[in-house]
Amino acid sequence: MKVDDKKFFEAKANVLKALAHPTRLWMVEELESGEKCVCEFAEVIDADFSTVSKHLNVLKQAGIVQDEKRGKQVYYSLKVPCVLNFIHCVEAVLSTRALEHLSMTGFSDRPQIK
């Protein structure tokens, strides 16, 4: 593998690593509906502002979200909304695996979930 190719794959892996945490993945999905401030995330996940900010910073450093400071609040939005396509693809993989599991356990006579 060429050095430039390796660097490109490492960069891709860093984006995936940023998404590979349940809280950060949830945050990205929450941003699908629009921008949110740190306080909104902190309320829902019952975490302090520092923890929420660290998660959002990981997503920002990976290029997934962007922030905008307004007064004392920082608002986050998706910088690259197409990342949601990947997340929906992951959900399709999970659905397929669940259906395969059902068919192996004898429940294949049930209606298919689509």
N, C-alpha and C positions, 0 to 999 in steps of 0.2 A: 504494500500500500504506500502510495506517495505521501510525503510529509503534508502537503496541502490537503489531500483527501483526509488524512488522519485528523488534522485540525478541524476540518469541517464536521466530521462525525463526532468529535469531542464536543463541538459547539451544539450540535443537535442533542447529544446526550445531556448536556447541561440544562437545556430547556425541559427535557423529559424528567430530569431529576427534580427540577423546581415543581413540576406537577405531581411528582410521586409522593405526595404527603396528603393524607385525607383532608386536613384542614385547608390546605392551599387549593386542593382540587375543588372543595366545596366553595371556597371564596371565588374562584374563577367562574363556577356555575352561577353563583349569586350575582356576579357582575354582568351576566347575560341580560338581566332585566334593567340595567342601567348603573350609573355610578353610585358608589356608597362611600361613606366616611368611615374612618377607623372606629368611631364610636358605635356605629350600627353593627359592625362585625363583633366588637367586644361584647355588646349586649347579648347577641344571639349565641355566641359560643362560650359565654361566661369565662372570658379570659381578660387579663389586664391589657391595657393599651400597648405596653411594651412587647408582649408576646405577639399580639395581632400585627403590630408594626413590623416586627422581624419577619413574619410570614409574608407580609406584603412586600417587604424589601427584597426577599428572595425572588418573588415573582417579577418585581421591577427589574432587578439585575439580569434576569433571564430574558427581559424584553417582552413579557406577556402583558404587564399592566403599566399604566402611567399614572402619575399623581398630579394633583393641582392643589396648592395651598390657598385656602380662603379664610382669612382671619386666623383663628386658632385651630381650625379644622383642616384636615388633609383628606381630599376626596380622590378615590381611585376609580379607574375605568379600564376596560380592556383596550390595550394598545393594538392588538391583533386579534379581532374577534373570531377569525377562522380557527383559532385554537379549539373552539367549541366543536368544530367538525371532528376533530380527533377524539374528543371526549364522547361524542355521540357514537363514534365508531367503536370505542371501548365498550359502550353499553350494548352495542349489537353483538360483540364477541361474547359478553356475559350472557345475553339472551340465548344465543346459539348454544352455548355450553349447557345452560339450564335445560333447554329443549332436548339436547342429546342425552343428558342425565335422565330426564323423564322417560325417554324412549327406552333406555337401558333398564329401567326399573319397572317396565310393564305399564306405564301410564300413557303410552302413545295413542290410545284410543280417545284421549281427551282432545278438545279443540286446540288447534295451534294458536299460540300467542303471536301477534304480529305488531 
